[in-house]
Amino acid sequence: MDLTELGAELRRGFDEKTAAREAGLAGSRNVIRSCGNGIRALHRGEIESAQGLIDDAQRELDEARRVLEGHEDMLMAGFVHDAEKELAEARITLALVTGAPIPTPTGMAVPPSAFLKGMAESIGELRRHILDLMRRGDLGQCEALLDDMDDIYYLLISMDYPDGITHGLRRLTDVARSIIERTRGDFTTSSIQSSLRDALQKHGELLDDH
């Protein structure tokens, strides 16, 4: 047995896998970074910039998956799944904030588990956006987004499958529920305060007229 030749062949295989893994890891990190920057731009009201950054993330993810073709163990290692989840979160948040149709897992080419986890985490970003709207007094838009959050939650709880299938969706769904409850409480308080301010203002105007 020529162990020298065998060793060289084994090393070539490991070298190829290592190179693919490093490229996939770098691409996945870029996806997560671009998604984070895109969501921050979205919260600043920079919609075009947010869209561009999220589109960049999609291209990075597509490339990361391309270089990992033939290395299924690396595709399943977790870092690609994390990038897919972040992209789903960013695209869903962008759609809901701008009133665009919600993307689909097929359209994004991400697995259902990553898509649903991204959807669950978009609840937190929607809360942040709603709080910004409340500070600006845009309560009508807040109510519409709260209804969207409820719809998402009802979809999430309908996915009654083992964690081995959904990869931890149940925990994220529980977190989403608590975020929605807090946000509804904040919205109710803000609505009451707004109504009280309006009533006081009208009362003051009546007094001025007399």
Buried (B, 14 or more C-beta within 10 A) or exposed (E): EEEEEEEEEEEEEEEEBEEBBEBBBBBBBBBBBBBBBBBEBBBEEBEEBBBBBBEBBBEBBEBBBEBBEEBEEBBEBEBBBBBBBBBBBBBBBBBBBEEEEBBEBEEBEBBBBBBBBBBBBBBBBBBBBBBBBBEEEEBEBBBBBBEBBEEBBEEBBEBEEEEEEBBEBBEBBEBBBEBBEEBBEBBEEBBEEEEEEEEEEEEEEEEEEE
